Amino acid sequence: MPTVTPVTVAAHTLLPSLKIVDNYGVEYTDAELVRYADLLGVQYVVTDVKGGTVTVNADRTITIGTGVTEFNIKAIANGKSVTTLVN
């Protein structure tokens, strides 16, 4: 049986259509979300993990442990949120 190791990915990549609009109407997507995450106050929350553990790291990456079959990831910014099922 092959050995499976945990995987770490940038959180914003798990929410492919994520965009955040600041109070000036400027839209941020993809790599801009990483660059301006502190300024925009972007937070990520993981819930409903099945089959293992998923960790949100301080650098806004997500570590998905072995055996995980699905989980929800929520992005929060400017008082708004969006949730996506990852499986």
N, C-alpha and C positions, 0 to 999 in steps of 0.2 A: 504494500500500500504506500503511495507517495506521501511525503511529509508536506503538510500545508502550513505555511507560516502566516502570521498576521500581516495585514496590508494597511499601509497608511496613505491616505489621499487627501488632497485639498478639499475642504468641506464644500466650497462653492461648486465643485465639479459634480457633486451628487444632486445638485439642483440646477439642471442644465438651462432653464429659462429664467434664472434668477436675475433680476435687475433692481437696483435701488435708485430712487430719485431723491436728490437733496432738496433743501428748501429753495434753491434757485432754479429748480427744474432740470438740473444736470443729471443725466442718466449714467449709472455705473454698471458695468457687466464684466464678466470673465476676470482677466488679470487685474483690472482696475479695482475689483472688489477686494483683492488681496492687498493691493497698494494703499487703498484708502479705508480699509476696514476699521481702523481705530478712529479716524475722523468721522466716519459714518455710524460708528457704534454698533457694528454688526456682531450679533451673537448667534451661536448655533447650539441647538439642544437636540439630544437623541433620546427617543422613547420607544417603548414597545419592542425591545430587542428580543428576538427568538433564537435560541440555539447557541448562545455564547455571550461575549461582551463586546461592546463598542464604546470607545473612549473619545471624548472631545478634548483635544490637546490645546494648550495655551496659545499655540501658533496658528490656531484655526484649521488644524488638520484633524482628520478622523482616523483612528486606528480601529480596524475591523478585525476582531479575533477569529480564530479558527472555529468552525462550526456554526457561524452566524448564518441564518437563512433569510432573515428580513429584519428591518427596523424602520422607524420613522425619523426623519431629520427635519428640524424646523429652523428657519432663518428668521431672525427678528432684527428690525431696524426701524427707527423713526415711528415707533408705536404700531407698526404693522408686522404681520408675520405670514409666512407661507410654509406649508408642510408637504413633504414628498415621501412616499413609501419607497424604500430601497429593498429590492429582493433579487 
